[in-house]
Amino acid sequence: MNLPEAFIEQLRGLLPDEWERLTDAITSSQPSVAVRVNGARGTAVPAGSRRVPWCDQGFYLTDRPAFTFDPDWHAGRYYVQDASSMFIAHIIRHFIQSPVRYLDLCAAPGGKTTSAIQALPLQSLVVANEIVPQRARVLADNVIRWGDPRCMVTSNTPAQIGKLARFFDVIATDVPCSGEGMMRKDDEAVAQWSPALVEQCAQRQRDILADVWQALRPGGLLIYSTCTYNREENELMAEYIVNELGASSLEVPVEPSWNIHSAIGSDAHCYRFMPHRVDGEGLFMAIFRKDGEGLRQDIRIKEKLPKKADEIGKKWLSSPDDYAIEPQGDLYIAVPQDIHREVAALRASLNVLHAGVELATVMGRKTVPHHALAMSTVRAAGAFPVCEVDYPTALRYLRGESVALDGPRGYILVAHNGAVLGFANNLGNRANNLYPKPQRILSTHLPDTKPDVIE
């Protein structure tokens, strides 16, 4: 790998005593591989792993298996995430002890969103937003796979969200950047880099922050992050947040053994992850408190909320009285009662792709359960029969093939080693596969052995 000379000069000025070690790490070392397990599914510690120091649910793997061919990944038992990015869970747990309205502004593909879901206090509302439609769909798939009913997915611009004045208690902005921290594992990040790209990204970041700032209530928290090294997109942006937007830089407790680098040339509290110091890719994080104090503001909505929840699908939930069931066209959705008003208001203001638990599609007399219900952590035990299948059958199911199932006729959950994969309609001699087409395995060559990730 040949790094651009201007980039090397930038690192030399940034880290006079460490730049050679950093460039060697970028060009010569292999990226680490880490996963974060989903405790809501009772997941065990990955086999042969070691824990990520700043995240109790994060584990380094000894090698990189073919995750696509692991039913446990499709079942949402773990998320493949760079260890550096897991630091956001440490930040959330330190600063947030009561339920909040949390916005992940640039959320795709969903690693930091699912990290936040795990780390936030119960009864928080998480809004995961992605402006690019195709990436937003991937984000929704990953959120559904994770299975939490208190996360909704939207696809809106920062300016559109900024109109929700003082609505959120916490906003996380993992902003688009020049991607220097990804150079070790992405040749495209090297090929596209230039000083002009750095300046272009910095201006875009200022615009994003200014656009969304009004949506954060006074006294609320802003988490800012990039996957790059330069000061223009990092420390100088932290100073912009403090001096221009009006915020205070907050200190996060870290252990010296974590080898996280502090701010460079700034009094702001900043946290730099660099691959010559940590097992992880390049990452920058900082947290701020918006000046002032004030209660968050609700959005006024004209439409009345349903006086009585519909009964369709209510028996499929573990605590049905805790949910409002509402129709969205022919799709019925369950939303936790305590955030139903907020979800309804956001649905009236934003482009919502996913919210609550999609229960079923009703077409005349036919009610077809939704894949999100299969994945949900609040699906009632015993709501549907479960058919255990072996590994080859699980892969064929995940590829979208019709499979023979040993179970009763009707809608049935397909599972492998206790991990539910999705629905099928069992007809007796065969079963109609209901696994969503966008999530299916495309490879025609399937392995015989399951990747050894989760015990």
C-alpha positions in Angstrom: 0.0 0.0 0.0 1.4 3.4 -1.0 0.1 6.2 1.1 -0.2 9.7 -0.4 2.9 11.8 0.4 0.7 14.7 1.6 -1.1 12.3 4.0 2.3 11.1 5.4 3.4 14.7 5.9 0.1 15.4 7.7 0.8 12.5 10.1 4.3 13.7 10.6 3.1 17.1 11.8 0.3 15.5 13.8 2.4 12.9 15.7 6.1 13.8 15.4 7.1 10.9 17.7 4.6 8.3 16.5 3.9 8.9 12.8 6.2 6.1 11.6 4.6 3.6 13.9 1.1 4.7 12.7 2.1 4.5 9.0 3.6 1.0 9.6 0.3 0.0 11.3 -1.7 1.3 8.4 0.4 -0.3 5.7 1.7 -3.5 7.3 -0.6 -4.8 10.0 -3.8 -6.7 9.8 -7.1 -5.2 11.0 -8.5 -6.8 14.2 -11.9 -8.5 14.1 -14.4 -7.9 16.9 -18.1 -8.6 17.6 -20.5 -7.3 20.1 -22.9 -9.9 21.5 -26.7 -9.3 22.0 -27.3 -10.0 25.6 -31.1 -9.7 25.0 -30.8 -13.1 23.2 -28.9 -14.8 26.1 -25.7 -14.9 24.0 -22.6 -16.6 25.4 -19.0 -15.4 25.2 -17.6 -16.1 21.7 -15.3 -19.1 21.5 -11.6 -18.3 21.9 -12.1 -14.6 22.2 -10.8 -11.8 24.5 -12.8 -8.9 25.7 -12.7 -5.4 24.3 -11.4 -3.3 27.3 -14.0 -0.5 27.1 -17.1 -2.6 26.2 -18.3 -5.5 28.3 -20.3 -6.9 25.3 -17.4 -6.6 22.9 -15.0 -9.4 22.0 -12.0 -9.8 19.7 -11.9 -12.9 17.5 -8.8 -14.7 16.6 -9.6 -14.6 12.9 -12.3 -13.3 10.5 -14.9 -16.1 9.7 -17.4 -15.9 6.8 -20.1 -14.2 8.9 -22.6 -14.4 6.0 -22.7 -18.2 6.5 -23.3 -18.0 10.2 -27.0 -18.4 11.2 -26.2 -16.8 14.6 -25.4 -13.5 12.8 -28.7 -13.7 10.8 -30.5 -14.3 14.1 -29.1 -11.1 15.7 -27.1 -12.9 18.3 -24.1 -10.6 17.6 -23.1 -7.6 15.5 -19.7 -7.4 13.7 -18.3 -4.0 14.8 -14.8 -2.5 15.0 -13.7 -2.4 18.6 -12.8 1.3 18.5 -16.5 2.2 17.7 -17.7 0.3 20.8 -16.3 3.2 22.9 -19.7 4.9 22.4 -21.2 2.5 24.8 -18.7 3.5 27.5 -19.6 7.2 26.9 -23.3 6.5 27.1 -23.1 4.5 30.3 -21.0 7.2 32.0 -23.2 10.2 31.2 -26.8 8.8 30.9 -28.6 7.2 33.8 -32.2 7.9 33.1 -34.4 7.3 29.9 -33.8 9.7 27.1 -34.8 10.5 23.5 -31.7 9.6 21.6 -30.9 10.4 17.9 -28.2 8.7 15.9 -28.1 11.1 13.0 -25.8 9.3 10.5 -26.6 5.8 11.7 -26.0 3.3 8.8 -25.1 0.5 8.9 -26.2 0.4 12.6 -23.2 -0.5 14.7 -23.3 2.6 17.0 -27.1 2.4 17.0 -27.3 -1.1 18.4 -24.5 -0.2 20.8 -26.6 2.7 22.1 -29.6 0.4 22.4 -27.6 -1.9 24.7 -26.1 0.9 26.7 -29.0 3.3 27.2 -31.4 3.0 30.2 -34.5 1.0 29.7 -37.5 3.0 28.3 -35.3 5.2 26.2 -36.4 6.1 22.6 -33.8 5.6 19.9 -34.2 7.2 16.5 -31.7 6.0 13.9 -31.5 8.2 10.8 -29.7 7.7 7.5 -30.1 10.1 4.6 -29.1 7.7 1.8 -32.1 5.5 1.0 -30.1 2.3 0.2 -28.0 2.6 3.4 -31.2 3.4 5.3 -32.7 0.1 4.2 -29.6 -1.7 5.4 -29.8 0.2 8.7 -33.5 -0.9 9.1 -32.6 -4.5 8.4 -29.9 -4.4 11.1 -32.1 -2.8 13.7 -34.9 -5.3 13.0 -32.3 -8.1 13.3 -31.2 -6.7 16.7 -34.8 -7.0 17.9 -35.4 -4.1 20.2 -39.0 -2.5 20.0 -37.9 1.0 21.1 -35.9 1.9 18.1 -37.2 3.6 14.9 -35.5 4.2 11.6 -35.9 7.3 9.6 -34.4 8.7 6.4 -34.2 12.5 6.5 -31.7 15.4 6.1 -30.2 17.0 9.1 -32.1 20.2 8.3 -35.4 18.3 8.3 -34.6 16.8 11.7 -33.4 20.2 13.0 -36.9 21.5 12.7 -37.8 19.2 15.6 -36.8 22.0 18.0 -35.4 20.8 21.4 -36.9 17.4 20.9 -33.9 15.2 21.7 -31.9 14.8 24.9 -28.9 13.2 23.1 -27.7 13.4 19.5 -24.9 11.2 18.2 -23.2 12.5 15.0 -20.9 10.0 13.4 -20.4 12.4 10.5 -19.3 11.6 7.0 -15.5 12.2 6.9 -12.4 11.7 4.8 -12.0 8.1 6.1 -8.3 8.2 6.9 -9.0 5.8 9.8 -10.2 3.2 7.3 -7.1 3.1 5.1 -5.8 -0.1 6.6 -8.7 -2.1 5.4 -10.2 -0.1 2.5 -8.0 0.7 -0.5 -10.7 3.1 -1.7 -10.1 5.3 1.3 -6.5 5.6 0.2 -7.3 6.3 -3.5 -9.9 9.0 -2.8 -7.9 10.9 -0.2 -6.7 14.5 -0.8 -6.2 17.7 1.2 -9.2 19.1 -0.8 -11.4 16.1 0.4 -10.4 16.9 4.0 -11.6 20.5 3.6 -14.7 19.5 1.8 -15.6 17.0 4.6 -14.9 19.6 7.3 -17.3 22.1 5.7 -20.0 19.4 5.3 -19.5 18.5 9.0 -20.0 22.1 10.1 -23.2 22.3 8.0 -24.6 19.0 9.5 -23.9 20.2 13.0 -25.5 23.6 12.4 -28.5 22.1 10.8 -29.3 19.6 13.6 -28.3 21.7 16.5 -31.8 23.1 17.2 -33.1 19.6 17.7 -31.0 19.2 20.8 -32.5 20.6 24.0 -30.5 23.0 26.1 -28.4 20.9 28.5 -28.5 18.0 26.2 -25.6 15.9 25.0 -23.9 15.8 21.6 -21.6 12.9 20.8 -19.3 13.7 17.8 -17.2 11.1 16.0 -15.2 10.6 12.8 -13.1 7.8 11.4 -10.2 10.1 10.5 -7.0 11.5 11.9 -6.6 15.1 10.8 -7.3 18.0 13.1 -9.6 19.9 10.7 -12.3 17.2 11.1 -11.5 16.5 14.7 -10.1 19.0 17.2 -11.0 22.0 15.1 -14.5 20.7 14.8 -14.6 20.3 18.6 -13.6 23.9 19.0 -16.3 24.9 16.4 -18.9 23.1 18.6 -17.8 24.9 21.7 -17.1 28.4 20.3 -19.7 28.7 17.5 -22.6 26.5 18.6 -22.3 27.0 22.3 -21.3 23.9 24.2 -19.0 22.6 26.9 -16.5 19.8 26.3 -16.9 16.9 28.7 -14.3 14.5 30.0 -14.7 10.8 29.8 -12.9 8.5 32.2 -10.5 6.2 30.5 -7.9 3.7 31.7 -4.2 4.4 30.8 -3.9 0.8 29.7 -6.4 1.4 26.9 -3.8 3.5 25.1 -6.3 6.1 23.8 -4.6 9.3 22.6 -5.8 12.6 24.0 -6.6 15.8 22.0 -3.8 17.2 19.8 -3.4 21.0 20.0 -6.7 21.6 21.7 -8.0 22.1 25.3 -11.1 20.1 24.4 -11.5 16.6 25.8 -11.0 14.3 22.7 -10.4 10.6 22.4 -8.3 9.3 19.5 -8.1 5.6 18.6 -5.1 4.7 16.4 -4.1 1.3 15.2 -0.5 1.5 16.4 -1.9 2.0 19.9 -5.1 0.0 20.1 -6.6 -3.1 18.5 -9.0 -1.2 16.3 -9.3 1.2 13.4 -8.8 4.9 13.5 -11.5 6.8 15.4 -12.1 10.1 17.0 -14.8 10.8 19.6 -15.7 13.8 21.8 -18.8 14.6 23.9 -20.4 18.0 24.6 -23.1 19.5 26.7 -25.2 22.2 25.0 -25.2 25.4 26.9 -28.3 26.3 29.0 -30.9 24.1 30.7 -34.4 23.3 29.5 -37.0 20.7 29.2 -37.3 18.9 25.9 -40.2 19.9 23.7 -42.9 17.8 22.3 -44.2 17.9 18.7 -47.8 19.0 18.4 -49.8 16.6 16.2 -53.2 17.2 14.7 -54.3 13.6 14.4 -55.8 11.9 17.4 -54.2 8.7 18.8 -56.3 5.6 18.7 -58.6 5.3 21.7 -58.4 1.6 21.7 -55.6 -0.6 20.5 -56.4 -3.1 17.8 -56.2 -6.7 18.9 -54.5 -8.1 15.8 -51.2 -9.7 16.8 -51.5 -8.6 20.5 -51.3 -12.3 21.7 -47.9 -12.6 20.0 -46.3 -10.2 22.4 -44.8 -11.1 25.8 -46.4 -8.1 27.6 -49.3 -7.2 25.3 -50.8 -4.5 27.6 -47.6 -2.5 27.3 -48.1 -1.9 23.5 -50.4 0.0 21.3 -51.3 -1.8 18.1 -51.9 0.5 15.1 -52.5 -0.1 11.4 -50.2 1.5 8.8 -52.1 0.6 5.6 -52.3 -3.2 5.7 -49.4 -3.5 8.1 -50.1 -3.7 11.8 -47.4 -2.4 14.2 -46.9 -2.6 18.0 -45.4 0.4 19.7 -44.6 0.6 23.4 -47.3 2.6 25.1 -45.0 5.0 26.9 -43.4 6.2 23.6 -46.5 5.9 21.4 -47.1 9.6 21.3 -43.5 10.4 20.4 -43.5 7.8 17.6 -46.8 9.1 16.2 -45.5 12.6 16.2 -42.2 11.7 14.5 -44.2 9.7 11.9 -46.1 12.9 11.1 -42.9 14.9 10.8 -40.3 12.5 9.3 -39.9 9.7 6.7 -40.2 6.7 8.9 -39.0 3.3 7.6 -39.4 1.2 10.7 -40.9 1.7 14.2 -41.8 -0.6 17.1 -42.5 -4.2 16.0 -44.1 -4.9 12.7 -46.5 -7.6 13.5 -48.3 -8.8 10.4 -49.7 -7.8 7.0 -53.5 -8.2 6.8 -54.9 -9.0 3.3 -58.6 -9.7 3.5 -59.0 -12.7 5.7 -55.3 -13.6 5.5 -52.9 -12.4 8.2 -49.2 -13.0 7.4 -46.7 -12.5 10.3 -43.9 -10.1 9.7 -40.2 -10.9 9.8 -39.7 -8.2 12.4 -41.9 -10.2 14.8 -39.8 -13.3 14.3 -36.7 -11.2 15.2 -38.2 -9.3 18.1 -37.0 -9.8 21.6 -40.5 -9.2 22.9 -42.2 -11.9 20.9 -44.1 -14.1 23.3 -42.7 -17.5 23.9 -44.9 -20.1 22.4 -46.6 -17.6 20.0 -45.7 -19.8 17.1 -44.4 -23.4 16.7 -40.6 -23.6 16.4 -38.9 -26.0 14.0 -35.2 -26.7 14.6 -33.2 -27.4 11.5 -29.6 -28.5 10.9 -26.9 -26.3 9.5 -27.3 -27.1 5.8 -31.1 -26.6 6.0 -30.6 -23.3 7.8 -28.3 -22.0 5.0 -30.8 -23.1 2.4 -33.6 -21.3 4.3 -31.4 -18.2 4.5 -30.8 -18.4 0.8 -34.6 -18.3 0.2 -35.1 -21.9 -0.8 -38.2 -24.0 0.0 -37.3 -26.4 2.7 -39.2 -29.4 4.3 -40.0 -28.8 7.9 -40.9 -31.3 10.6 -43.7 -29.4 12.3 -47.4 -28.5 12.2 -49.0 -26.8 9.2 -49.3 -23.0 9.2 -46.9 -20.3 10.1 -43.8 -21.6 11.9 -40.5 -20.2 13.2 -37.4 -21.7 11.6 -34.5 -22.0 14.1 -31.0 -23.3 14.3 -29.4 -24.2 17.7 -32.2 -22.2 19.4 -31.6 -19.1 17.4 -34.8 -18.0 15.4 -34.1 -17.1 11.8 -37.5 -16.2 10.5 -40.9 -17.5 9.4 -42.1 -20.1 6.9 -45.6 -21.2 6.0 -45.5 -25.0 6.4 -47.8 -26.8 3.9 -46.8 -30.3 4.9 -44.8 -31.6 1.9 -42.9 -28.3 1.7 -42.8 -24.9 3.3 -43.1 -21.5 1.7 -40.0 -19.5 2.6 -40.8 -16.0 4.2 -37.3 -14.9 4.8 -37.0 -11.3 3.4 -35.5 -11.3 -0.1 -33.1 -8.3 0.5 -31.5 -10.2 3.4 -31.0 -13.6 1.7 -27.6 -15.2 1.1 -26.7 -14.8 -2.6 -23.8 -17.2 -2.8 -24.5 -20.4 -4.6 -21.6 -22.2 -2.9 -22.6 -23.0 0.7 -20.1 -24.3 3.2 -20.5 -27.6 5.1 -19.2 -26.3 8.5 -20.7 -23.5 10.6 -18.3 -20.6 11.4 -17.1 -20.9 15.0 -18.2 -17.5 16.5 -20.7 -18.1 19.3 -20.5 -21.1 21.6 
